[in-house]
Amino acid sequence: MIILFFLAGPIIIAIGNLVLGPIFNKKIPMNVRFRAFMIGSTIYLITAYLCYILVLKGKL
């Protein structure tokens, strides 16, 4: 169950940036989309890790 907590966000970000993005807006290059996906996933994973440590483990 906890692995779903860490994988759901990047999967949703990937679908939005790499699948739906090119369908609705063809003007933005793929390397920009991929960079946005990597940055968004990194920010999500850092935030999810901090939430896991502080909230779910009960240290807050």
DSSP file (Angstrom, degrees, kcal/mol; ACC not computed):
  #  RESIDUE AA STRUCTURE BP1 BP2  ACC     N-H-->O    O-->H-N    N-H-->O    O-->H-N    TCO  KAPPA ALPHA  PHI   PSI    X-CA   Y-CA   Z-CA
    1    1 A M     >        0   0    0      0, 0.0     4,-1.0     0, 0.0     3,-0.3   0.000 360.0 360.0 360.0 -39.5    0.0    0.0    0.0
    2    2 A I  H  >  +     0   0    0      1,-0.2     4,-1.1     2,-0.2     5,-0.1   0.823 360.0  60.2 -69.9 -29.5    2.8    2.4    0.8
    3    3 A I  H  > S+     0   0    0      1,-0.2     4,-1.5     2,-0.2    -1,-0.2   0.847 100.4  56.1 -66.1 -31.4    4.5    1.8   -2.5
    4    4 A L  H  > S+     0   0    0     -3,-0.3     4,-2.3     1,-0.2    -1,-0.2   0.855 100.1  59.9 -65.0 -34.9    1.3    3.0   -4.2
    5    5 A F  H  < S+     0   0    0     -4,-1.0     4,-0.5     1,-0.2    -1,-0.2   0.868 111.9  38.6 -59.3 -38.4    1.7    6.3   -2.2
    6    6 A F  H  < S+     0   0    0     -4,-1.1    -1,-0.2    -3,-0.2    -2,-0.2   0.707 120.5  43.7 -88.2 -20.9    5.1    6.9   -3.9
    7    7 A L  H  X S+     0   0    0     -4,-1.5     4,-1.7    -5,-0.1     5,-0.2   0.730  97.6  69.6 -96.7 -23.7    4.2    5.6   -7.4
    8    8 A A  H  X S+     0   0    0     -4,-2.3     4,-2.2     1,-0.2     5,-0.2   0.912  97.5  51.1 -64.8 -43.4    0.8    7.2   -8.0
    9    9 A G  H  > S+     0   0    0     -4,-0.5     4,-2.6    -5,-0.2     5,-0.2   0.953 111.4  44.5 -61.4 -53.6    2.1   10.8   -8.2
   10   10 A P  H  > S+     0   0    0      0, 0.0     4,-2.5     0, 0.0    -1,-0.2   0.848 112.7  53.4 -61.8 -31.8    4.8   10.2  -10.8
   11   11 A I  H  X S+     0   0    0     -4,-1.7     4,-2.4     2,-0.2    -2,-0.2   0.922 111.1  45.5 -67.5 -42.1    2.5    8.1  -12.9
   12   12 A I  H  X S+     0   0    0     -4,-2.2     4,-2.2     2,-0.2    -1,-0.2   0.906 113.9  49.1 -66.4 -41.2   -0.2   10.8  -13.0
   13   13 A I  H  X S+     0   0    0     -4,-2.6     4,-2.8     2,-0.2     5,-0.3   0.905 111.3  50.6 -63.7 -41.0    2.5   13.4  -13.8
   14   14 A A  H  X>S+     0   0    0     -4,-2.5     4,-2.8    -5,-0.2     5,-0.7   0.917 109.9  49.0 -64.1 -43.7    3.8   11.2  -16.6
   15   15 A I  I  X>S+     0   0    0     -4,-2.4     5,-2.8     3,-0.2     4,-1.1   0.920 115.2  45.4 -62.3 -42.2    0.4   10.7  -18.1
   16   16 A G  I  <>S+     0   0    0     -4,-2.2     5,-1.2     3,-0.2    -2,-0.2   0.930 123.4  31.9 -66.6 -45.6   -0.3   14.4  -18.0
   17   17 A N  I  <5S+     0   0    0     -4,-2.8    -2,-0.2    -5,-0.2    -3,-0.2   0.872 129.8  30.3 -83.2 -37.5    3.1   15.6  -19.4
   18   18 A L  I  <5S+     0   0    0     -4,-2.8    -3,-0.2    -5,-0.3    -2,-0.1   0.664 130.9  24.7-102.0 -17.7    4.1   12.7  -21.8
   19   19 A V  I  X<S+     0   0    0     -4,-1.1     4,-0.7    -5,-0.7    -3,-0.2   0.797 129.0  30.3-111.0 -56.9    0.8   11.4  -23.0
   20   20 A L  I  ><S+     0   0    0     -5,-2.8     4,-1.9     1,-0.2     5,-0.3   0.845 111.5  64.8 -77.2 -32.9   -2.0   14.0  -22.8
   21   21 A G  H  ><S+     0   0    0     -5,-1.2     4,-2.4    -6,-0.4    -1,-0.2   0.931 102.3  45.8 -56.8 -51.8    0.3   17.0  -23.3
   22   22 A P  H  4 S+     0   0    0      0, 0.0    -1,-0.2     0, 0.0    -2,-0.2   0.783 110.5  56.3 -64.8 -24.8    1.4   16.2  -26.9
   23   23 A I  H  < S+     0   0    0     -4,-0.7     3,-0.2    -3,-0.2    -2,-0.2   0.928 118.4  29.4 -70.8 -43.6   -2.2   15.4  -27.8
   24   24 A F  H  < S+     0   0    0     -4,-1.9     2,-0.4     1,-0.3    -1,-0.1   0.709 130.4  31.0 -93.4 -21.4   -3.6   18.8  -26.8
   25   25 A N     <  +     0   0    0     -4,-2.4     3,-0.5    -5,-0.3    -1,-0.3  -0.838  55.5 172.2-141.8 100.1   -0.6   21.1  -27.4
   26   26 A K        +     0   0    0     -2,-0.4    -1,-0.1    -3,-0.2    -3,-0.0   0.483  67.0  78.1 -87.3  -2.9    1.8   20.2  -30.1
   27   27 A K  S    S+     0   0    0      2,-0.1    -1,-0.2     0, 0.0    -2,-0.0   0.756  74.6  82.4 -80.6 -24.0    3.8   23.4  -29.9
   28   28 A I  S    S-     0   0    0     -3,-0.5    -3,-0.1    -7,-0.1     5,-0.0  -0.695  85.3-119.8 -85.6 127.8    5.9   22.5  -26.9
   29   29 A P     >  -     0   0    0      0, 0.0     4,-1.6     0, 0.0     3,-0.4  -0.210  17.2-118.3 -65.6 156.9    8.9   20.2  -27.7
   30   30 A M  H  > S+     0   0    0      1,-0.2     4,-2.7     2,-0.2     5,-0.2   0.829 111.3  59.4 -67.5 -32.9    9.2   16.8  -26.1
   31   31 A N  H  > S+     0   0    0      1,-0.2     4,-2.0     2,-0.2    -1,-0.2   0.853 105.5  49.6 -66.5 -31.5   12.5   17.6  -24.3
   32   32 A V  H  > S+     0   0    0     -3,-0.4     4,-2.2     2,-0.2    -1,-0.2   0.895 111.5  49.1 -70.0 -40.3   10.7   20.4  -22.4
   33   33 A R  H  X S+     0   0    0     -4,-1.6     4,-2.2     2,-0.2    -2,-0.2   0.912 111.6  48.9 -63.4 -42.8    7.8   18.0  -21.5
   34   34 A F  H  X S+     0   0    0     -4,-2.7     4,-2.4     2,-0.2    -2,-0.2   0.902 110.4  50.7 -65.9 -40.4   10.3   15.4  -20.3
   35   35 A R  H  X S+     0   0    0     -4,-2.0     4,-2.6     2,-0.2     5,-0.2   0.910 110.2  49.9 -62.5 -42.1   12.2   18.0  -18.2
   36   36 A A  H  X S+     0   0    0     -4,-2.2     4,-2.5     1,-0.2    -2,-0.2   0.882 110.5  51.1 -63.3 -38.3    8.9   19.1  -16.6
   37   37 A F  H  X S+     0   0    0     -4,-2.2     4,-2.5     2,-0.2    -2,-0.2   0.920 111.4  46.9 -64.0 -44.2    8.1   15.5  -15.9
   38   38 A M  H  X S+     0   0    0     -4,-2.4     4,-2.2     2,-0.2    -2,-0.2   0.920 115.3  44.8 -66.0 -44.2   11.4   14.9  -14.2
   39   39 A I  H  X S+     0   0    0     -4,-2.6     4,-2.4     2,-0.2     5,-0.2   0.924 115.0  48.2 -66.4 -44.1   11.2   18.1  -12.1
   40   40 A G  H  X S+     0   0    0     -4,-2.5     4,-2.3    -5,-0.2    -2,-0.2   0.898 112.7  48.3 -63.0 -41.3    7.6   17.4  -11.1
   41   41 A S  H  X S+     0   0    0     -4,-2.5     4,-2.7    -5,-0.2    -1,-0.2   0.896 111.3  50.5 -66.2 -40.2    8.4   13.8  -10.2
   42   42 A T  H  X S+     0   0    0     -4,-2.2     4,-2.3     2,-0.2     5,-0.2   0.934 111.9  46.5 -64.1 -45.9   11.4   14.8   -8.1
   43   43 A I  H  X S+     0   0    0     -4,-2.4     4,-2.4     1,-0.2    -2,-0.2   0.913 113.8  49.5 -62.8 -42.0    9.4   17.5   -6.2
   44   44 A Y  H  X S+     0   0    0     -4,-2.3     4,-3.1    -5,-0.2     5,-0.2   0.931 111.1  48.6 -62.8 -45.3    6.6   15.0   -5.7
   45   45 A L  H  X S+     0   0    0     -4,-2.7     4,-2.2     2,-0.2    -2,-0.2   0.882 112.1  48.4 -66.3 -37.7    8.9   12.3   -4.4
   46   46 A I  H  X S+     0   0    0     -4,-2.3     4,-2.3     2,-0.2    -1,-0.2   0.935 115.3  45.1 -65.0 -45.2   10.7   14.6   -2.0
   47   47 A T  H  X S+     0   0    0     -4,-2.4     4,-2.5    -5,-0.2    -2,-0.2   0.907 113.3  49.8 -64.8 -41.9    7.4   15.9   -0.7
   48   48 A A  H  X S+     0   0    0     -4,-3.1     4,-2.4     2,-0.2    -1,-0.2   0.891 110.6  50.6 -64.6 -39.2    5.9   12.4   -0.4
   49   49 A Y  H  X S+     0   0    0     -4,-2.2     4,-2.6    -5,-0.2    -2,-0.2   0.925 111.2  47.6 -64.7 -44.1    9.0   11.2    1.5
   50   50 A L  H  X S+     0   0    0     -4,-2.3     4,-2.9     1,-0.2     5,-0.4   0.904 112.5  49.3 -63.9 -40.6    8.8   14.1    3.9
   51   51 A C  H  X>S+     0   0    0     -4,-2.5     4,-2.4     2,-0.2     5,-1.6   0.899 111.3  50.5 -63.6 -39.6    5.1   13.5    4.5
   52   52 A Y  I  <>S+     0   0    0     -4,-2.4     5,-1.3     3,-0.2    -2,-0.2   0.934 115.1  41.9 -63.4 -46.1    5.8    9.8    5.0
   53   53 A I  I  <5S+     0   0    0     -4,-2.6     6,-0.6     3,-0.2    -2,-0.2   0.938 125.5  33.0 -67.1 -46.9    8.5   10.5    7.6
   54   54 A L  I  <>S+     0   0    0     -4,-2.9     6,-1.7    -5,-0.2     5,-0.7   0.913 132.3  21.0 -80.6 -43.3    6.7   13.4    9.4
   55   55 A V  I ><5S+     0   0    0     -4,-2.4     3,-0.6    -5,-0.4    -3,-0.2   0.922 124.1  42.7 -95.8 -51.9    3.0   12.4    9.2
   56   56 A L  I 3 <S+     0   0    0     -5,-1.6    -3,-0.2     1,-0.3    -4,-0.1   0.809 116.9  46.9 -74.3 -28.1    2.6    8.7    8.5
   57   57 A K  T 3 <S-     0   0    0     -5,-1.3    -1,-0.3    -6,-0.3    -2,-0.1   0.540 112.9-120.6 -86.7  -6.2    5.3    7.6   11.0
   58   58 A G  T < 5S+     0   0    0     -3,-0.6    -3,-0.2    -6,-0.2    -4,-0.1   0.772  72.9 128.6  79.8  28.1    3.8    9.9   13.6
   59   59 A K      <       0   0    0     -5,-0.7    -4,-0.2    -6,-0.6    -5,-0.1   0.524 360.0 360.0 -91.1  -6.1    6.8   12.2   14.3
   60   60 A L              0   0    0     -6,-1.7    -1,-0.2    -5,-0.1    -5,-0.1   0.464 360.0 360.0 -91.0 360.0    4.8   15.4   13.8
